[in-house]
Amino acid sequence: MNLLIQLRTTISIFLVTLLYFRVLPVAQALLPPPPPDGAYPNGNTAEGQNALFSVTTGFFNTAIGLSALAHNTTGGRNTATGTGTLGGNTTGNRNTATGVQAMQMNTTGNRNTANGDFALFANTTGNDNTATGRDALGGTTVSNQTGSTNTANGAEALLSNTTGSANTATGFMRSRTMLPASATRAMVLMRSVSIPATRTRPPVLAHSCATQRAAGTLL
């Protein structure tokens, strides 16, 4: 009798164990995948406090760092890496900024590239500029505000340019002249971008890629 009870108990445990391992993979497969980290509507990606905080219809933007692209609303295809990078951009498109406060004051300028702390810092509406190096085409509150198609390679290259266009400078402090009295070093303006208290983040897309593939809209 005891042997029969033990046999039944052993068989029951075996069946429960077999059922568990057969069902578990199926249950796991039915779970939805985790949402992509920092992914928002229209192919936007943001990581960092206030990064891409104001985006509305802008698309394919990437903002990494405190207040990066914080005021961007409809601008698209921008990439900002670093604290305050492209922080003032609103509708500018296809800009790439890497470094602390690079292109921070840009608002509507397009197709600019800035690599280095404060590079193209004061650019607002200038287009097609390339600045590589600390303070290149930037560094002060008046450096290259509206100039376009300029190329500066080297720390503080073209630092004194304000509105000139189609200039090329290579090397440390190349083409730097006396700055106007109104010029202030960009470092003085280190601050967080002010964000209205009423604004909220757009919802995170849990399954954006899968949804777009299903709709046939994934590029």
N, C-alpha and C positions, 0 to 999 in steps of 0.2 A: 504493500500500500504506500509506504513511504517512498519507495522507488518510483512509483507511478506519479506521485505528487511532484517529486523532484524533476522527473522527465517533462511533465507539463509546464513547470516553471521555467525550465531551460528553453523549451520550445517557444514559450511566450516572449522571453527576453530576446531570443534570436529574431523572432518576427518583428518585434518593436524596433530593434536595432537596424534590421534590413530596411524597414519602412522609412526610418529616419534618414538614412543615407541615400535612399532613392528619391525621397521627396525634397530634401534640402537643396540640391542643386537647382531644381525646378523653381522653388520658392525664391532663391537668390536671383535667378534669371529674370523673374518678374518685377524685381525692384527697380525703380527708375534710377538712372545715373545721377550722380551729384551735380548740382549746378556749376557751370564754369566759374572759376574764381574771378571776381571783378568784371564780369561780362554784363553789359547793359544793352538796351535796344539799339538797333541800327549799326551793329558791329562795333560799338564803342567799348573800350576797356579802361578802367580806372582803378588805381591803387594809391591810397594816400588820403590824408585829411583834405577835404574840399576839392579833390582832383575831379575835373569835369563836372563840377557841381551844378552848373547852370545849363547844361546841354539840353536842347529841345529837339531839333530835327537834324543836328549835325551827325555825320556818319563816319565810320572807320577811323575814329580818333583813338589815340592811345596816350594816356596821361599817367605818369608814375612819379609820385612825390607830392609833398605838401603844396596845395593850391596850384598844381600844374593844370593849365587850361581851365582854371576855375570859372572864368567868365565866358567861356566859349558857349555860344548858343546854336548857331547854324553852320559854323565852320566845319569843314570835313577834311579827312585824310591828313590830319595833323598828328605829329608825334612829339611829345614833351616828356623829357626825363630829367628830373631834378627839382629841387624846391623853387617854386615860383616861375618855372619855365613856361613861357607863353601864357602867363597868368592873366594878362589883360586882353588876350585874343578873344574877339567876339564872332566875327564872320570870316576871318582869314582862312585860306585853304592851302593845303599841301606844304605846310611849314614843318621843319624838323629842328628841334632845339634840345641840346644836351648840355647840362651844366647848371649850376646854381644861378637862377634868375636870367638865364639866357633868353633873349627876346621877350622879357617880361612885359614890356609896354606895347608890344605889337597889338594892334586892334584889327585892322583889315588888310594888312600886308599879306601877299601870297608868294608861295614857292621860295621861301627863304630857308637857308640852312645855317645854323649857328652851333658851333661846338666849342665849349669853353665857358667858364664862369663869366657872366655878364657880357658875353658876346652878343652883339646886336641888341643890347639891353634897351635902348631908347627908340628903336625902330617902331614906327606906328603904322605907316602906310606904304613904306618902301617895298618893292618887289624884286625877286630874283637876285637877292644878295647872298653871298657866301662868306662866312666869317669863321675862321679856325684859330683858336688860341684865346687865352684869357684877355678880356676887354677888347678883343678884335672888333672893329666897327661898333664899339660899345664902351662901357665903363663909366660913362657920365650921363647926365639927364638930357644932354643935347646931341649926343653922338648919333649920327646917321638916323635922323628922324624920318626923313622922306626920300632919301637917296635910293636909287635902284641900280641893279646890275653891277654892283661893286663886289670885288673879291679881295679879301684881306686874310693873309696867312701869317700868323705870328702874334705873340702877345702884344697888345695895344696897337696893332697895325691899323692904320686909318682911324685912329682914336678921335682925331679932330674933325673928321668929315661930318657934316651936318645934313646938307641937302644935295651934295654933289653926286653925280651918277657916272657909271662906266669907268670907275677907277680900279686899279689893281696895285696892291702893295704886298710885298713879301719880306718878312724879317721883323725882328723886334723893334717896335716903335717906329716903323716906317711911315713916312708922310704925316708924322705928328707935329703940329704947330701949336702956337699959343691958343688956349681955349678961352672963350668969352667968360666974363665975370659971372654970368648966370649959371655956368656949368657947375654941377655938383656931382661928386663921385657917387656912383651907383650904390656903393656899400651903405650910404646914409639911408637909402630907401628900403633897406631890408625890413620887411614887415609881412604879416599875413594878409591875404586878400580878403576884404570884407564881403561876407555873404549875407543876403537878406535872411532874417530868421524865419520868414514864411516859406522859403524854398525847401523842397524835399527832394531826396534822391529819386531818380526814375527806378521802377521796379527791376530787380535782377531777373534776367531771362534764365529760367531753369533748363530749358531744352531748346535753345535758340537754333543750334545747328540742325538738330533733328527736325524741328518744325519747318525750317527753311528748305531742307532737302525734300520734305514731304510736299511742300507747296511749289517746289521747283524754282525757288528764288535764290538759293544759295549760290554765290558767285565763286 
